[in-house]
Amino acid sequence: MSVLEFTALVWIGAMAAGLLGSLTGLGGGVVLVPLLTLLFKVDIRYAIGASLVSVISTSSGAAAAYVKEGFSNIRIGMFLEIATTLGAIAGAFLATKVSASSIAVIFGVTLLYSAFLSRRPRTKQEREVPPDPLATRLRMNGSFPDAGGMRSYNVQNVPTGFSLMFGAGALSGLLGIGSGAVKVLAMDQAMRIPFKVSTTTSNFMIGVTAAASAGIYLNRGYIDPGLAMPVMLGVLIGSLLGARILVEAETKWLRLLFSLVIALLGAEMVYKGLTGRI
Amino acid sequence: MHLGQSWTDQRMEETIGNLLRAGVLLSASVVLAGGVIFLIRHGHSPADYRVFRGEPTDLKTLRGICSSAFKLSGRGIIQLGLLLLIATPVARVAFSVWGFAAEHDRMYVVFTLIVLAILLLSLAGFAGPG
């Protein structure tokens, strides 16, 4: 395959990954690394570098679109970014100690676990909870536009969410992904933040988390311009398209798509990692 | 008080969102320009990313990237565009410090400064020796 053909195919794949990543709040990276390693046979370290860059473009490119809809909560995002950026640096240093096969297995397990957790049903009661004193002091409670006007929500379990966010950051730094899956879980499941607020705030946070480890990756030579170029441009266009669809899409449909895609990719990554093919 | 705060939040977020989009469009244009040069020169070479070799020094340090971009190397220009992209979330955090200060929200000024410090420290590792 020539560089021109390779670039065109990766560009199309990245556009699909960006669309999917934006729709689900995963960021493009979580779909891209499996796509590049499994389909295009790219070395996982190059895939991680290109993915990290795409993660930033997804997050920054779609931010303006989300913000206008009033879903994301900047205070929740900023507070939790303390945990994700520290985690990202820890993860990026850890990545030097771990083999490519192990990274593939950790990647796959992360995806499978996220898919499992996101399919756990929530009851209506869990949504209507009294204010939590710590969340109130941190001014995290807010509201967002819903079918019947503005709906307010009370944030819960701030310390649990903060710890999970450190883990999300470490995975991001280790795997070169935005780890939007874990971020959405921390906010949606642990902190009881409504799904659309979780995904959009997560999308906002992903870029900052990725930037914390991006310098370390660039310096390590994991970011190849020939690969990162079609990946970044493709993901950017895909994610901008995805941001337009999100506002009208059904949360239920989104969650199903979210868990199906990550479960499939997770299983494939674990299998290829364990059989030494990555 | 509450209404005023959420209104300022919304305006601040919109400004930040537009700033980010401008940064991304700028970096995408630079990456695209570099990509065109790269493809014109190397489009017909065989693609090989199966084996990891790591990038040469002029594509992984700040000084190396700037000097190779200045020589109009396609790969150098792409890396410069990627550096601009990495700078967008950092700019977003820096801008939020100002935004929270304008709202007299000291607690969140401190939180945001902590995030900014962590980001700059990790990027300083990049700008340093290597």
Interface residues (C-beta under 8 A of the other chain):
Chain A: M1 S2 V3 L4 E5 F6 T7 F40 K41 V42 D43 R45 Y46 V53 I56 S57 S59 S60 G61 A63 A64 A65 Y66 V67 K68 G70 S72 I74 R75 M78 F79 E81 I82 T85 L86 A88 I89 A92 A100 L138 R139 G142 G207 V208 A210 A211 A212 S213 A214 G215 I216 L218 N219 R220 G221 Y222 I223 D224 P225 G226 L227 A228 M229 P230 M232 L233 L236
Chain B: S6 D9 Q10 M12 E13 E14 I16 G17 N18 L20 R21 G23 V24 S27 A28 V31 L32 G34 G35 F38 L39 H42 G43 H44 S45 P46 A47 Y49 R50 V51 F52 G54 E55 P56 L59 K60 T61 G74 R75 G76 I78 Q79 L82 L83 L85 I86 T88 P89 V90 R92 V93 S96 D105 M107 Y108 F111 T112 I114 V115 I118 L119 L121 S122 L123 G125 F126 A127 G130
